[in-house]
Amino acid sequence: MDYGLLMSNVERTLGGRKLTQQDLLYESLRRAILDGAIRHGSRLLASRALAEQLGIARNSVLYAYERLTEEGFIDASRHGSIVKRVSGADAAAAASASGRLQAVDGGLSVRVTDLPRERTSPDDPTPFRPGVPALDEFPLAQWRASMERAWRTIEPEELGYGNNSGHPALRRSIAEYVRVSRGVRCSAEQVFITAGTQASLDLCACMFADAGDSVWVEDPGYHGAKAAFQAAGLKLVPIPVDAAGIAPTPDHWKRTPPRLLYLTPSHQYPLGSVLSLERRGSIIENAVAHGAWIIEDDYDSELRHNGPPLPSIQGLVEHAPVIYLGTFSKTMFPALRMAFMIVPAHLVAQVDDTLSEIARQGRVAEQIALADFIDSGKYARHLRRMRRLYQQRRTALVDAIERHMGDLMTVSSDGGGMHLTVRLDAPLRDQDVSAATGAQGLHIAALSAFCQPPARDAAHYNGFMLGYARVKPQDADALVARLASVVRGML
Amino acid sequence: MDYGLLMSNVERTLGGRKLTQQDLLYESLRRAILDGAIRHGSRLLASRALAEQLGIARNSVLYAYERLTEEGFIDASRHGSIVKRVSGADAAAAASASGRLQAVDGGLSVRVTDLPRERTSPDDPTPFRPGVPALDEFPLAQWRASMERAWRTIEPEELGYGNNSGHPALRRSIAEYVRVSRGVRCSAEQVFITAGTQASLDLCACMFADAGDSVWVEDPGYHGAKAAFQAAGLKLVPIPVDAAGIAPTPDHWKRTPPRLLYLTPSHQYPLGSVLSLERRGSIIENAVAHGAWIIEDDYDSELRHNGPPLPSIQGLVEHAPVIYLGTFSKTMFPALRMAFMIVPAHLVAQVDDTLSEIARQGRVAEQIALADFIDSGKYARHLRRMRRLYQQRRTALVDAIERHMGDLMTVSSDGGGMHLTVRLDAPLRDQDVSAATGAQGLHIAALSAFCQPPARDAAHYNGFMLGYARVKPQDADALVARLASVVRGML
């Protein structure tokens, strides 16, 4: 062992501060023992000799030896300091070398290994990527001011885990808002704040279903929901979607009755259809008969441009077995990580009790700021502005599609949210087109890829989902012209 | 139908703005139809007549009728506007009235219905509640400044979903910090930011185990971990803990081999023991042999007062099958909701890929602010201050216990973190004492209640866990005197 080299490979600072000589020596010796540079059974240099050799105080050496002794790395006796054997090291090294760690431990769980996977990240800067709002139009200065105000009002004792159900002020603001804007029947107690729709879905899957239970998902449908349900150990049952939304047959109810139904009734993801009133009623009726829960994901209904959306299923009938999910990711911004679920009144106490065991809320400043943003009218004002802006962007995109690709594609969704759906009329497969445009930096999501399992030949769903939130009207024409030239090149 | 009363029961504002007459009328009619005040099959008043009766513009009535027609609530024909039947309402009402909703849907899932439950909320203001730091000692003004600085540097495009693994700056700061302070072997890529240890545990359970797999938990052990594992559908296997930490026998390994082992080796929760080096090695060896993962929850090791804690299991041997969990809830404040997991290098790509499907990160300002807080040395400075402060509080509490209850209890944990453990020497059961002191507003957690299932007669674990983070030295004596008088009253 070359003691001179000992202290050369160890980091010398901790959180901006220099380590002391004794800490450095301790850490160096510990590493050398663990890495086998000092072998077990060997004797360490006497403290005085080591201090001299390293040119440090003897007390520093004594400290390091004592700590290593206490921690069980060395045996100190009259005969000197003998390095002990740390079991486990050989086993781990052998397993790693033989590839056994990768083979045995290395695999993640089955449930996450075959998750339905999306090709692109939600933050992918490609212009037609759906799901992210026009962030450069968000009134950031106003929000910053709300946050600063919130932080100034917070008392130290509010920095704890916080109310697991959410801050009372925010729950109240949301309840008032959705009662009017979405026809939801609820009191503030029924509103539970979560860290985003993904978190809401995780909680729903765990609180309302057991591993092995069936959940109906729209087919084609939202990847994030399918991933959450699969991660919770549920069994996905894909149900076809048509122009009037999800279309279960009596046979579906009979043969594969669900414990949960996941629906995007206001603006089906990805097809854009609106679930008809008749189907809403029939689904409620059947859900009640089968003891199933409806999860109503109302992710972007606030952003409808042609008049208001059909009110929520939750509010359609009293006592409907519905958990209503809303989010501020589309209407505010995704990094906020603020969403909510609204549960039936008779479950409030149980959900509250359960959340206090499995969830932690915190984030009090963000919740106070958001409540203030809503109550002061800034939220409604921002929404009105964004609705107009998205309508303009949608119109520009539709015009460009009709101009450049009217013979190849037909816009098939109605006018809401931040994305539209087109049917591919040319004799091509959507996933091939998606790959080709993606290679040109213009990814457009193929509808058949949202099927469960992804269908390469789903003639029904041969088309694309195009986000337009980030496509400025003046850019639409050039972008679509580029898309068109890729598609024509394939014919 | 009294049309005059129609609009009196509907909310008139939305997000701070007054609703228009036409929206109000639409909403009022819709509610009346859904609630049965206007029966299905009945004919609405002609638009002109209704406008006159309500004293509003006829266009407002036409708008409301048209929207109701579009949405399927009424049928408009030459014969007038006929209210349609909304199915589902009768079924839901009947189910609710008969209590069937509560019976069939009402129950939450089995996995959450019998969660191990704690009696008190983590924010419970009772002085001995463990887990919440001395919030009034947190340098709130400094943190506020870090947050404001972070918000000023953020560009709109950073408001998206963000890197699912965490902000690179924060991952780097944490990796540097734990390498030195905890002997963790890692690069920044192995660090994944989460929204708190509860979220880390949820992710570990889902990514590293399937429903039905076994997880070893310390007995007695941490409620939050047990809840997370049970919610993920795992099977809990309690393993006894003694003065040297978790103590599995060869029989445990043989008969109930785990997929996951949940450990609090630096400061066992709740007993306070430190897992010996020998056991660490043996557990690694066995975990490798059985293809099991060790989850090392290092929740409060930064707050040791008598010298630094034993370095992490993660860093003990190379390639150890360990997922290391850290949190800022104890060292900063719980409402921050910021924690991390450090996974083995060979799993980085898979975990990254999985998180992008099942988790959303966001919260970019908080992450930038925290990285700044660490890198600038404020974090280390705050920790040093808190260590001194907690040591003083612990000493004052131990003194008071020995003074007032030396004959009844013995302090049995060593000196770290924010809580201590005492053994009850008097012939009483800890849960009875806990109930009695709780009734006097002085809840102290009974150790036997941390057993799985909670054991009322676990002679081994007859004692209490007392948090002292919020017990000022000058208050300790009076509080313990009150505790003592309750306990003596029971003898």
HADDOCK unambig.tbl for C-alpha pairs under 7 A between the chains (distance, minus, plus):
assign (segid A and resid 11 and name CA) (segid B and resid 180 and name CA) 6.59 0.50 0.50
assign (segid A and resid 14 and name CA) (segid B and resid 177 and name CA) 5.88 0.50 0.50
assign (segid A and resid 14 and name CA) (segid B and resid 180 and name CA) 6.18 0.50 0.50
assign (segid A and resid 14 and name CA) (segid B and resid 181 and name CA) 6.85 0.50 0.50
assign (segid A and resid 15 and name CA) (segid B and resid 177 and name CA) 5.98 0.50 0.50
assign (segid A and resid 15 and name CA) (segid B and resid 374 and name CA) 5.69 0.50 0.50
assign (segid A and resid 15 and name CA) (segid B and resid 375 and name CA) 5.66 0.50 0.50
assign (segid A and resid 15 and name CA) (segid B and resid 377 and name CA) 5.13 0.50 0.50
assign (segid A and resid 15 and name CA) (segid B and resid 380 and name CA) 5.63 0.50 0.50
assign (segid A and resid 16 and name CA) (segid B and resid 375 and name CA) 5.81 0.50 0.50
assign (segid A and resid 16 and name CA) (segid B and resid 376 and name CA) 6.07 0.50 0.50
assign (segid A and resid 16 and name CA) (segid B and resid 377 and name CA) 4.73 0.50 0.50
assign (segid A and resid 17 and name CA) (segid B and resid 377 and name CA) 6.73 0.50 0.50
assign (segid A and resid 34 and name CA) (segid B and resid 316 and name CA) 6.54 0.50 0.50
assign (segid A and resid 34 and name CA) (segid B and resid 317 and name CA) 6.33 0.50 0.50
assign (segid A and resid 71 and name CA) (segid B and resid 277 and name CA) 6.70 0.50 0.50
assign (segid A and resid 71 and name CA) (segid B and resid 310 and name CA) 6.32 0.50 0.50
assign (segid A and resid 72 and name CA) (segid B and resid 277 and name CA) 5.84 0.50 0.50
assign (segid A and resid 86 and name CA) (segid B and resid 281 and name CA) 5.90 0.50 0.50
assign (segid A and resid 87 and name CA) (segid B and resid 281 and name CA) 4.43 0.50 0.50
assign (segid A and resid 87 and name CA) (segid B and resid 282 and name CA) 6.00 0.50 0.50
assign (segid A and resid 87 and name CA) (segid B and resid 285 and name CA) 6.79 0.50 0.50
assign (segid A and resid 88 and name CA) (segid B and resid 281 and name CA) 4.63 0.50 0.50
assign (segid A and resid 88 and name CA) (segid B and resid 282 and name CA) 6.01 0.50 0.50
assign (segid A and resid 88 and name CA) (segid B and resid 284 and name CA) 5.08 0.50 0.50
assign (segid A and resid 88 and name CA) (segid B and resid 285 and name CA) 4.17 0.50 0.50
assign (segid A and resid 88 and name CA) (segid B and resid 317 and name CA) 6.97 0.50 0.50
assign (segid A and resid 89 and name CA) (segid B and resid 317 and name CA) 4.94 0.50 0.50
assign (segid A and resid 89 and name CA) (segid B and resid 318 and name CA) 6.80 0.50 0.50
assign (segid A and resid 91 and name CA) (segid B and resid 285 and name CA) 5.69 0.50 0.50
assign (segid A and resid 91 and name CA) (segid B and resid 288 and name CA) 6.76 0.50 0.50
assign (segid A and resid 92 and name CA) (segid B and resid 285 and name CA) 6.92 0.50 0.50
assign (segid A and resid 92 and name CA) (segid B and resid 288 and name CA) 6.27 0.50 0.50
assign (segid A and resid 92 and name CA) (segid B and resid 318 and name CA) 6.93 0.50 0.50
assign (segid A and resid 92 and name CA) (segid B and resid 319 and name CA) 5.63 0.50 0.50
assign (segid A and resid 92 and name CA) (segid B and resid 320 and name CA) 5.72 0.50 0.50
assign (segid A and resid 93 and name CA) (segid B and resid 318 and name CA) 6.73 0.50 0.50
assign (segid A and resid 93 and name CA) (segid B and resid 319 and name CA) 6.35 0.50 0.50
assign (segid A and resid 96 and name CA) (segid B and resid 319 and name CA) 6.38 0.50 0.50
assign (segid A and resid 104 and name CA) (segid B and resid 291 and name CA) 5.20 0.50 0.50
assign (segid A and resid 105 and name CA) (segid B and resid 291 and name CA) 5.06 0.50 0.50
assign (segid A and resid 105 and name CA) (segid B and resid 292 and name CA) 6.30 0.50 0.50
assign (segid A and resid 105 and name CA) (segid B and resid 293 and name CA) 6.89 0.50 0.50
assign (segid A and resid 106 and name CA) (segid B and resid 347 and name CA) 6.71 0.50 0.50
assign (segid A and resid 108 and name CA) (segid B and resid 207 and name CA) 5.62 0.50 0.50
assign (segid A and resid 108 and name CA) (segid B and resid 208 and name CA) 5.09 0.50 0.50
assign (segid A and resid 109 and name CA) (segid B and resid 207 and name CA) 5.34 0.50 0.50
assign (segid A and resid 109 and name CA) (segid B and resid 208 and name CA) 4.85 0.50 0.50
assign (segid A and resid 109 and name CA) (segid B and resid 209 and name CA) 4.91 0.50 0.50
assign (segid A and resid 109 and name CA) (segid B and resid 210 and name CA) 5.58 0.50 0.50
assign (segid A and resid 110 and name CA) (segid B and resid 210 and name CA) 6.44 0.50 0.50
assign (segid A and resid 111 and name CA) (segid B and resid 210 and name CA) 6.33 0.50 0.50
assign (segid A and resid 112 and name CA) (segid B and resid 207 and name CA) 5.98 0.50 0.50
assign (segid A and resid 112 and name CA) (segid B and resid 354 and name CA) 6.66 0.50 0.50
assign (segid A and resid 117 and name CA) (segid B and resid 357 and name CA) 6.60 0.50 0.50
assign (segid A and resid 122 and name CA) (segid B and resid 161 and name CA) 6.65 0.50 0.50
assign (segid A and resid 123 and name CA) (segid B and resid 160 and name CA) 6.13 0.50 0.50
assign (segid A and resid 123 and name CA) (segid B and resid 161 and name CA) 6.16 0.50 0.50
assign (segid A and resid 123 and name CA) (segid B and resid 162 and name CA) 6.68 0.50 0.50
assign (segid A and resid 132 and name CA) (segid B and resid 160 and name CA) 6.53 0.50 0.50
assign (segid A and resid 135 and name CA) (segid B and resid 156 and name CA) 5.37 0.50 0.50
assign (segid A and resid 135 and name CA) (segid B and resid 157 and name CA) 5.93 0.50 0.50
assign (segid A and resid 135 and name CA) (segid B and resid 159 and name CA) 6.63 0.50 0.50
assign (segid A and resid 136 and name CA) (segid B and resid 156 and name CA) 5.12 0.50 0.50
assign (segid A and resid 136 and name CA) (segid B and resid 157 and name CA) 6.72 0.50 0.50
assign (segid A and resid 144 and name CA) (segid B and resid 151 and name CA) 6.85 0.50 0.50
assign (segid A and resid 151 and name CA) (segid B and resid 144 and name CA) 6.86 0.50 0.50
assign (segid A and resid 156 and name CA) (segid B and resid 135 and name CA) 5.38 0.50 0.50
assign (segid A and resid 156 and name CA) (segid B and resid 136 and name CA) 5.13 0.50 0.50
assign (segid A and resid 157 and name CA) (segid B and resid 135 and name CA) 5.93 0.50 0.50
assign (segid A and resid 157 and name CA) (segid B and resid 136 and name CA) 6.73 0.50 0.50
assign (segid A and resid 159 and name CA) (segid B and resid 135 and name CA) 6.65 0.50 0.50
assign (segid A and resid 159 and name CA) (segid B and resid 333 and name CA) 5.94 0.50 0.50
assign (segid A and resid 159 and name CA) (segid B and resid 334 and name CA) 6.22 0.50 0.50
assign (segid A and resid 159 and name CA) (segid B and resid 335 and name CA) 4.92 0.50 0.50
assign (segid A and resid 160 and name CA) (segid B and resid 123 and name CA) 6.11 0.50 0.50
assign (segid A and resid 160 and name CA) (segid B and resid 132 and name CA) 6.54 0.50 0.50
assign (segid A and resid 160 and name CA) (segid B and resid 333 and name CA) 6.38 0.50 0.50
assign (segid A and resid 160 and name CA) (segid B and resid 334 and name CA) 4.86 0.50 0.50
assign (segid A and resid 160 and name CA) (segid B and resid 335 and name CA) 5.18 0.50 0.50
assign (segid A and resid 161 and name CA) (segid B and resid 122 and name CA) 6.61 0.50 0.50
assign (segid A and resid 161 and name CA) (segid B and resid 123 and name CA) 6.13 0.50 0.50
assign (segid A and resid 161 and name CA) (segid B and resid 334 and name CA) 5.05 0.50 0.50
assign (segid A and resid 161 and name CA) (segid B and resid 335 and name CA) 5.21 0.50 0.50
assign (segid A and resid 162 and name CA) (segid B and resid 123 and name CA) 6.67 0.50 0.50
assign (segid A and resid 162 and name CA) (segid B and resid 335 and name CA) 6.65 0.50 0.50
assign (segid A and resid 177 and name CA) (segid B and resid 14 and name CA) 5.92 0.50 0.50
assign (segid A and resid 177 and name CA) (segid B and resid 15 and name CA) 6.01 0.50 0.50
assign (segid A and resid 180 and name CA) (segid B and resid 11 and name CA) 6.58 0.50 0.50
assign (segid A and resid 180 and name CA) (segid B and resid 14 and name CA) 6.21 0.50 0.50
assign (segid A and resid 181 and name CA) (segid B and resid 14 and name CA) 6.88 0.50 0.50
assign (segid A and resid 198 and name CA) (segid B and resid 359 and name CA) 6.61 0.50 0.50
assign (segid A and resid 206 and name CA) (segid B and resid 231 and name CA) 6.10 0.50 0.50
assign (segid A and resid 207 and name CA) (segid B and resid 108 and name CA) 5.62 0.50 0.50
assign (segid A and resid 207 and name CA) (segid B and resid 109 and name CA) 5.34 0.50 0.50
assign (segid A and resid 207 and name CA) (segid B and resid 112 and name CA) 5.97 0.50 0.50
assign (segid A and resid 208 and name CA) (segid B and resid 108 and name CA) 5.07 0.50 0.50
assign (segid A and resid 208 and name CA) (segid B and resid 109 and name CA) 4.84 0.50 0.50
assign (segid A and resid 209 and name CA) (segid B and resid 109 and name CA) 4.91 0.50 0.50
assign (segid A and resid 210 and name CA) (segid B and resid 109 and name CA) 5.57 0.50 0.50
assign (segid A and resid 210 and name CA) (segid B and resid 110 and name CA) 6.44 0.50 0.50
assign (segid A and resid 210 and name CA) (segid B and resid 111 and name CA) 6.33 0.50 0.50
assign (segid A and resid 211 and name CA) (segid B and resid 211 and name CA) 6.43 0.50 0.50
assign (segid A and resid 211 and name CA) (segid B and resid 233 and name CA) 6.19 0.50 0.50
assign (segid A and resid 224 and name CA) (segid B and resid 357 and name CA) 6.45 0.50 0.50
assign (segid A and resid 224 and name CA) (segid B and resid 358 and name CA) 6.76 0.50 0.50
assign (segid A and resid 227 and name CA) (segid B and resid 357 and name CA) 6.41 0.50 0.50
assign (segid A and resid 227 and name CA) (segid B and resid 358 and name CA) 6.03 0.50 0.50
assign (segid A and resid 228 and name CA) (segid B and resid 358 and name CA) 6.03 0.50 0.50
assign (segid A and resid 231 and name CA) (segid B and resid 206 and name CA) 6.09 0.50 0.50
assign (segid A and resid 232 and name CA) (segid B and resid 232 and name CA) 6.24 0.50 0.50
assign (segid A and resid 233 and name CA) (segid B and resid 211 and name CA) 6.20 0.50 0.50
assign (segid A and resid 277 and name CA) (segid B and resid 71 and name CA) 6.70 0.50 0.50
assign (segid A and resid 277 and name CA) (segid B and resid 72 and name CA) 5.85 0.50 0.50
assign (segid A and resid 281 and name CA) (segid B and resid 86 and name CA) 5.93 0.50 0.50
assign (segid A and resid 281 and name CA) (segid B and resid 87 and name CA) 4.40 0.50 0.50
assign (segid A and resid 281 and name CA) (segid B and resid 88 and name CA) 4.61 0.50 0.50
assign (segid A and resid 282 and name CA) (segid B and resid 87 and name CA) 6.01 0.50 0.50
assign (segid A and resid 282 and name CA) (segid B and resid 88 and name CA) 6.00 0.50 0.50
assign (segid A and resid 284 and name CA) (segid B and resid 88 and name CA) 5.08 0.50 0.50
assign (segid A and resid 285 and name CA) (segid B and resid 87 and name CA) 6.81 0.50 0.50
assign (segid A and resid 285 and name CA) (segid B and resid 88 and name CA) 4.18 0.50 0.50
assign (segid A and resid 285 and name CA) (segid B and resid 91 and name CA) 5.65 0.50 0.50
assign (segid A and resid 285 and name CA) (segid B and resid 92 and name CA) 6.91 0.50 0.50
assign (segid A and resid 288 and name CA) (segid B and resid 91 and name CA) 6.74 0.50 0.50
assign (segid A and resid 288 and name CA) (segid B and resid 92 and name CA) 6.26 0.50 0.50
assign (segid A and resid 291 and name CA) (segid B and resid 104 and name CA) 5.21 0.50 0.50
assign (segid A and resid 291 and name CA) (segid B and resid 105 and name CA) 5.09 0.50 0.50
assign (segid A and resid 292 and name CA) (segid B and resid 105 and name CA) 6.32 0.50 0.50
assign (segid A and resid 293 and name CA) (segid B and resid 105 and name CA) 6.89 0.50 0.50
assign (segid A and resid 310 and name CA) (segid B and resid 71 and name CA) 6.32 0.50 0.50
assign (segid A and resid 316 and name CA) (segid B and resid 34 and name CA) 6.56 0.50 0.50
assign (segid A and resid 317 and name CA) (segid B and resid 34 and name CA) 6.40 0.50 0.50
assign (segid A and resid 317 and name CA) (segid B and resid 88 and name CA) 6.97 0.50 0.50
assign (segid A and resid 317 and name CA) (segid B and resid 89 and name CA) 4.93 0.50 0.50
assign (segid A and resid 318 and name CA) (segid B and resid 89 and name CA) 6.78 0.50 0.50
assign (segid A and resid 318 and name CA) (segid B and resid 92 and name CA) 6.92 0.50 0.50
assign (segid A and resid 318 and name CA) (segid B and resid 93 and name CA) 6.71 0.50 0.50
assign (segid A and resid 319 and name CA) (segid B and resid 92 and name CA) 5.61 0.50 0.50
assign (segid A and resid 319 and name CA) (segid B and resid 93 and name CA) 6.32 0.50 0.50
assign (segid A and resid 319 and name CA) (segid B and resid 96 and name CA) 6.35 0.50 0.50
assign (segid A and resid 320 and name CA) (segid B and resid 92 and name CA) 5.69 0.50 0.50
assign (segid A and resid 333 and name CA) (segid B and resid 159 and name CA) 5.92 0.50 0.50
assign (segid A and resid 333 and name CA) (segid B and resid 160 and name CA) 6.37 0.50 0.50
assign (segid A and resid 334 and name CA) (segid B and resid 159 and name CA) 6.21 0.50 0.50
assign (segid A and resid 334 and name CA) (segid B and resid 160 and name CA) 4.85 0.50 0.50
assign (segid A and resid 334 and name CA) (segid B and resid 161 and name CA) 5.05 0.50 0.50
assign (segid A and resid 334 and name CA) (segid B and resid 362 and name CA) 6.38 0.50 0.50
assign (segid A and resid 335 and name CA) (segid B and resid 159 and name CA) 4.91 0.50 0.50
assign (segid A and resid 335 and name CA) (segid B and resid 160 and name CA) 5.17 0.50 0.50
assign (segid A and resid 335 and name CA) (segid B and resid 161 and name CA) 5.21 0.50 0.50
assign (segid A and resid 335 and name CA) (segid B and resid 162 and name CA) 6.66 0.50 0.50
assign (segid A and resid 335 and name CA) (segid B and resid 362 and name CA) 3.58 0.50 0.50
assign (segid A and resid 335 and name CA) (segid B and resid 363 and name CA) 4.98 0.50 0.50
assign (segid A and resid 335 and name CA) (segid B and resid 364 and name CA) 6.48 0.50 0.50
assign (segid A and resid 336 and name CA) (segid B and resid 362 and name CA) 6.30 0.50 0.50
assign (segid A and resid 336 and name CA) (segid B and resid 363 and name CA) 5.90 0.50 0.50
assign (segid A and resid 337 and name CA) (segid B and resid 362 and name CA) 6.09 0.50 0.50
assign (segid A and resid 337 and name CA) (segid B and resid 363 and name CA) 6.82 0.50 0.50
assign (segid A and resid 347 and name CA) (segid B and resid 106 and name CA) 6.68 0.50 0.50
assign (segid A and resid 354 and name CA) (segid B and resid 112 and name CA) 6.66 0.50 0.50
assign (segid A and resid 357 and name CA) (segid B and resid 117 and name CA) 6.58 0.50 0.50
assign (segid A and resid 357 and name CA) (segid B and resid 224 and name CA) 6.45 0.50 0.50
assign (segid A and resid 357 and name CA) (segid B and resid 227 and name CA) 6.42 0.50 0.50
assign (segid A and resid 358 and name CA) (segid B and resid 224 and name CA) 6.75 0.50 0.50
assign (segid A and resid 358 and name CA) (segid B and resid 227 and name CA) 6.03 0.50 0.50
assign (segid A and resid 358 and name CA) (segid B and resid 228 and name CA) 6.03 0.50 0.50
assign (segid A and resid 359 and name CA) (segid B and resid 198 and name CA) 6.60 0.50 0.50
assign (segid A and resid 362 and name CA) (segid B and resid 334 and name CA) 6.38 0.50 0.50
assign (segid A and resid 362 and name CA) (segid B and resid 335 and name CA) 3.58 0.50 0.50
assign (segid A and resid 362 and name CA) (segid B and resid 336 and name CA) 6.28 0.50 0.50
assign (segid A and resid 362 and name CA) (segid B and resid 337 and name CA) 6.07 0.50 0.50
assign (segid A and resid 363 and name CA) (segid B and resid 335 and name CA) 4.97 0.50 0.50
assign (segid A and resid 363 and name CA) (segid B and resid 336 and name CA) 5.89 0.50 0.50
assign (segid A and resid 363 and name CA) (segid B and resid 337 and name CA) 6.82 0.50 0.50
assign (segid A and resid 364 and name CA) (segid B and resid 335 and name CA) 6.49 0.50 0.50
assign (segid A and resid 374 and name CA) (segid B and resid 15 and name CA) 5.66 0.50 0.50
assign (segid A and resid 375 and name CA) (segid B and resid 15 and name CA) 5.64 0.50 0.50
assign (segid A and resid 375 and name CA) (segid B and resid 16 and name CA) 5.79 0.50 0.50
assign (segid A and resid 376 and name CA) (segid B and resid 16 and name CA) 6.01 0.50 0.50
assign (segid A and resid 377 and name CA) (segid B and resid 15 and name CA) 5.08 0.50 0.50
assign (segid A and resid 377 and name CA) (segid B and resid 16 and name CA) 4.64 0.50 0.50
assign (segid A and resid 377 and name CA) (segid B and resid 17 and name CA) 6.66 0.50 0.50
assign (segid A and resid 379 and name CA) (segid B and resid 15 and name CA) 6.98 0.50 0.50
assign (segid A and resid 380 and name CA) (segid B and resid 15 and name CA) 5.61 0.50 0.50
